Every structure is written in structure tokens, then in C-alpha cells.
Amino acid sequence: MMAERRGSRAVAAREKARARTVAAREREQRLEDLATTWFEVGEQIGDLREAAQARIDQYVTRINGDLGQQVSELEQRSTEAAAEMLELTNASDVADRLGIPLAKVREIKAAREASGASGDAVTASGPSPLAQAGSVAP
């Protein structure tokens, strides 16, 4: 009778241990699955951020290209306006009216004279003296 009790106790203890082991394995498997999900989502987030940054970089490049072209056209107009002002008044007066250094006005005047008084040729050689002076406003 005692042996039966011991045997049945051992069987019950073994079943209890197995049940706990199964629960622990299930818990570990669930933890592993959740950790896997965590890392997969983290990689997906990284991929999304990389793709977004690539799109942002493309957009910035396109906008900067457009900006450069527009600024160049406006600089040409401002240089032409300053050059035409020189036909009406002296360099000192033009510099005072535009708020730019006299040296820049003289550069515009020299470039215009060197190009044969053609406003288009003044800016064809490079950035306008107004842009170099930090003023783009016509």
C-alpha cells in the first residue's frame, strides 16, 4: 500500500513537473516569437526611414536645381537693372541707391564695358557681382 502511494505520488509529481515544463516551454516560445516580431518591425522601420530619406534627398536635389536656375535668372535681371542705372547716373549714386559696395557697381560697369554694353553678356561669364555682394534684390 505504501509502495502504491509512493508510486502514485511519483506519477503525480512527474505529471506536475511535465505540466510546468510544458508551460515554461510555451512561455519561452511566446517570448521568442514576440522578440522576433520586435526585431522584424525594427528592420521594417529602418527600411521605411531609408526609403523616405532617399525620397527627401531626391526632392531636395530637384528643388535646389530649380532654385539655382530661378536665382540665376533673377541675378541676371538685377545686374541688368544696375547696368542700366549706370547709363543714367554715376556709380556712386547707383551704389547708394542699391545699398551695395561701390566696388561691386564698378565691377558691373567694367563687365558691361568689356562686353560691349550688352546686358546679356554681363552675366554670361559667371555669378553676378550683386550675388557676390550678398544682394539679390533687384
Summary of the structure (lengths in Angstrom):
residues: 138
radius of gyration: 39.8
end to end distance: 111.6
largest distance: 127.9
contacts: 333
relative contact order: 0.08
helix: 86%
strand: 0%
